[in-house]
C-alpha cells in the first residue's frame, strides 16, 4: 500500500477501509523527534513476543497484537506483511481478501502453514464493499463479496471490519439509519454464510461530526442500536480508543459488552495541548505516546470482559508513515507492548 501525503476528509471518503488508509496523512512529530520517542519506547520494553502477556499470577491477556501495514504507512503485500510481523513479534496480521482469493489450493496451504509455524493468527480484514455511496457501487461490491468472503474462510480468517461515517449531507438520521440497516444486513448475511463476523467502528471525532449537515451515529450506544436493528447475529464492534475517548464513552459502557461483541480493536493516543474540539481525526499518536487518552482504562475494561480481539495501531501519523518499513514496525510493536504492559496485573472475570 503506497504512502500518501494528501489530506482527505474521512466523512467524505467513500470505499473500503484500505482505500481510506491509503489516503490518510497527519503532520505531527518531526521525524527526528519521532525516532527518538520510538527508540525510547523500544528501550523501555523487551522485544520478546510474550512481553505483553500477564504474569503467572493472573490469566494471560487474550488479545493479539496485529500488524495492519496500511495503518502505519508500511508498504507491504500479504507475504511481506507476514514476514514483517514474524520479524518484529506481532502475533496477528491483517488478511488481504483480494490476494487470498487469487491463491490456488497449494499456495493457500503453504501460506496457512507458514502462519501456523510462525505462531501468527489472522486479524480483521477490511470490508471490500462500499456501502456509503450510490446504489450501483454498493451492488457491485456486494456481488463480489461472496468470492472474497469464501477466500477468507478457506484461509481461516473469521473477522472483517469497517467504519461508519458520523454524518451525511443529504440523508437525515432516520433515512441514513434505514439505509445502513438495509445495506449492512445484506453484507452481514453474506459474511455469515462464510463464517465471518463483521465489526462496525463508530467515528466520535467532534471536528468531523461538525462537518456534515445531518448528524449520524458517533458513539457506542448508537452503534449498538444499529447492530441490534440489523439482527443477523454476526455483527459486533471495532472499538477504537480514539473514538471511544472523543465520543465521551465510558469504562462502564465497555464493561457492559461481552467478548463476542468486539471484533477488533484500534489503539491510539491523541496529541497533547489541544482541546477535544481541536483534535483532528487524521492527526493521532501511537498508544501511550502522550497519555491524553486513558489507554490503560480502555484496555483494562476489555481484558475484564475476556476480549480476544486483534489489536492494531492506527495513528494516521505522518512521522510514522515516513519511516522505513522495519523502523515503523519496530516503533509500533514497542508502543503496543508498552500499552499491554499497563494491564498485566489487572483483574479478570
N, C-alpha and C positions, 0 to 999 in steps of 0.2 A: 504494500500500500504506500503510495507516494506521500511524501511530506508536503504540507501545504502552508502557504504564508498568506492566504486570503481569508478575510473575516466574513462569516456567514451567520445571519440571524437564525438561531435554532428553530424558532417558531415557523419561519418561512421555509426552512429546508424541508423538502419532501423526499421520501425514499427510505431506504434501509438504514440501519444503524451504521453500517460500514460507509455508506455514502456520506452521512453526516460527519463521521470521524475523519474522512478524507479531506473535508473542507474546513476543519477546525483550526484555530490559532489563538494565541493569547500572550501578549507581552507581559512578562513578569520579571523574574530574576535575570540578571546578566548571566551569560554563560559561565564566567569565572566564578561568580557567587554561587551559581547552582552546583557546579562541580565541587566547590569547597564544601557545600552543605551535604551533597551526596557522599563525598569521601568521609565526612564525619559520621554520617549515618552508617556507612559500611563498617567503620572502625568501632562503632558502638554496639554492633551485633555480630555474632559469629556467622559464618557463611554456611553452617550446617543446615540442610533442608529441614531438620527437625527442631530448629531453634524456637520456632513459634509454638510448638506443642506445649501443652500444660505439663506440669511436673507430675511425678508419680503419685502424688497425694491427691490429685484431682483427675476427673475424667478428661482425656485428651480432647483438645479442640477438634471439631469435625470438619470445619471449613477448609477448603483447599485454596491455595494461592495460584491464581490463574494469570497466565500471560495472554493478554489481548493486545497484540502488537500495534494495531492502528491507534489505540487509545493513548499510547505513549510515543507516537511518532516513529515507530520502528517499521522499516520496510522489510517484510518477510512473507514468503508464501507459507503454505501449511507445513512442509517439511522443514523449512528453516525455522519456523516458529517452534516446532518440536525440539529441534537441535538447541536453540537458544534457551528454551525452558529447561532442558536437562542440564545444560552447562551452568545455568545460574541458580538452579534449585527451585524453580516453580514446580508445583505439584499438579497443575492442570493447564490446559491450553484451549483457546477458542477454536472450535471446529469451523472450517470454511466449507459450506454446503456445496458450492459450485465445484470446488476441487474434488471433494469426496464423491460427487456424482459422476466424475469422469474416470474413476478408478475401476479397473476390471477386478474380478474376484481375487486374482493372485496379488495384485498391488494392494488391495484393501486388506487382505490377510496379513501381508507384510507390514503395513502401516500399523494396524491394530496390535500386532505382535511387538512391534517396536515400542509402542506406548506402554504396553504391559511390562516389557523388560526394563524400561526406564522409570516405571512407577508413576506414570503421568496419566491423569484422568482427563476427560473432556469437561470443558466449561460450558458456557452458553453460547450458542450460535446467534448471529444476527438474523432477524426476521427478513427474508427476501421478498417481502410483499409491501408495496406502498399503499397503505390503507388511508392515507391522509389526502390524496389527490383526487383526480377525476375518476369516473367510473371505469373508463376504458383501461387506464393504467392499473387500477385495482384488479379488474378481471383478468388482465394479462398476468399479473403476478400470482393471482390465485390459481390460474390454470397451470402455472409452472410449479406450484408448491408441492403437489404430490410426489413429483420426481425428486425434488431436493429433500423433502422430508424422508422419503424412502432411503436416500443415500445416508442421511444422518442416522437413521435407525439401523441400517446394516452395519455401520461402523461403531455402534454402541452409544452414540450421543443421545441424551434424553432431555436437553434443555434448550429453549430458544427464547430470546428476549427482544423487546422493542420499547419505544418511549412514546408517551402521549403528550402532544402539544397542549399547553395550558390556556389556549385561546384560539379564536378564529375570527376572521374579519367579515365573514358573511353569515355564518350559521350561529344562531343563538345557542345557549347552553342546552336546551331541550332537544333541538334539532341535531346538534353535534353529538349529544349523548346517544340518540337513536341511531345515528349513522355508525358510531363506534360500536354500539351493541350489535348491529346487524352485520357489519363487516368482520369484526373480530370474532364473532360467533362462527362464521364460515371458515375463517382461518384456523381457529382453535379446533374445530371439528376435524379438519384435515390432519392437523398435528396429532390429535388424539388417536386417530386411526393408525398412526405410526408410532405410538408410544411416546410422544413428545409432550412436554409441558411448556406453556407459554408464560413468560413473565412480562408484566407491564410496569414501566418506570414512569412515575409522575415527575413533572418538572415544577419545582417550587420557587425558582428564582424570581423575586419581585420585579426586577428590571425587565424580564421577559414577559411576565404576565401583564405588565402595563402597556405593552405594545399592541395588543390585539383589541379590536372593538368589542368582542364578546368574550368574557372570561369563561374558562372551562375548568376541568378537574386539575388540581395542582397539589393535592395533599393525600395522605394515606387513607383517610376515611372516604374521600370521594372516589378514589381508585378502587377501593374495596367494594363500593356500591356498584361500580361498573362491572367488576368481576362477578358479583352476585347476580346482576341482571343478565349477563351473558350465560352463565349457568351451565357450562359444559363440564365442569369439574376438573379441568386440567389447566386452569389459569391461576397464576399467582402473581407475585411482585418481583420486580427488580428494585431492590432498595439501595438508594444512593445516599451516603451520609451527607453530601452537599444538599440534596433536595429535601431530605428529612429535616435538616437544620434550617434551610431557607424558608421552608413551608411552615415552620413553627410547630412541627410534630414533636411528640414527647417520647420519653423512655417507656412510659406506661402503655402507649399505643403499640410499641414494638413487643412488649411483653404480652400483649393480647393476641399476638399471632402464634401460629403453630409452625413447626419446621416445614411442613408441606406447603405453607403459604409463601415461602421465599424461594424463588427460582434462581436468583443470582444477586450478588452484592457488589456495588461500586463504592470504593473507599477513597475519599478525597479530603483535603483540608482547604481553608479559604485564606486569601491574602489578609494580612493584618492591617489595621489602621483605617478600615473602611466601615461605614455603616452597612447594615443589612441591605438597605435600598441601593447602595452604591455597588454592591457586589455584581460582577458580570459572569454570566454562565460560562463563557469561554476563557476565563482567567482564574484558574484554580491552582492549588498546590498539592504535592504528594502528601499522603496521610501523615499526620503528626508534625508536619514541617513548621507550622505556626502555633498550633494549639487553639486556634479560633473555634474550630468545630470540636465538640466533645466526643472524639473518636472512641475513647475508652468506654464511655457510657453507651454509645451506639453498639459497639461490638459486644460488650458485656450482656446487654439485653438479648442480642442474637444468640450468644452462647447459652444463655439461660433457657431459651426455647429449644435448644438442641439443634440449631441451624447447621446444616451440612452443605450449604450452597458454596459455589466457587466465588472467591473474592478477587476482584481486579481493581487496579488503579486506573482512574480516568481523569487525569488532572487538566487536560487541554492546556498544557503548559509549554510555551514556545521554547524556553531554555532547555527543557527536557527533550522536546522534539528535535532540537538542533544537535543533540548528542549523537555520536555513532551508536549503532545498534547495541553493541556489548555494554557501553557505558550507560545507555538508557535502561537496559535490562538490569544492570547491577544496581543502579540508583533506585529503581522501582522495587526490586525484591528486598533491598535493605529497608526501605520505607514500610513495606508491608509486614516484614518480620518485626520491625520495631513496634508497629501498631498491635500486632498479635501478642507481643510480649507483655503488653499492658494488661491483658486479661488472663494471663496464665493462672493466677490464683483466685480468679472469681468463682463463685459458687455455681453449680449446675443443678438442674432439676433432675 
